[in-house]
Amino acid sequence: MANKETVKEENTVTIDGNKLKESELTEQQKYFASQIQEARGKRMQLQRQMDRNTAVINSFEAALVETTKEIAEEVLSEEK
């Protein structure tokens, strides 16, 4: 049976266009990088929530406008 080598790629961080290995960072730099990564993830999550809420608002606004038009048409037809 042949031995298979497993090559594990080290995590990297890109700083000002330069790719650095995580092992080259100080503990403080690793902390900063993890904070940035977590904040970016949170921002993406919040953006998805905002997009979803915008779609919901647009849908309900359209429904409100449509029902308002229907009621106005009913009132006008009753007055004739």
Secondary structure as GFF3:
##gff-version 3
##sequence-region A 1 80
A	DSSP	beta_strand	12	15	.	.	.	ID=ss1
A	DSSP	beta_strand	18	21	.	.	.	ID=ss2
A	DSSP	three_ten_helix	22	24	.	.	.	ID=ss3
A	DSSP	alpha_helix	27	79	.	.	.	ID=ss4
###
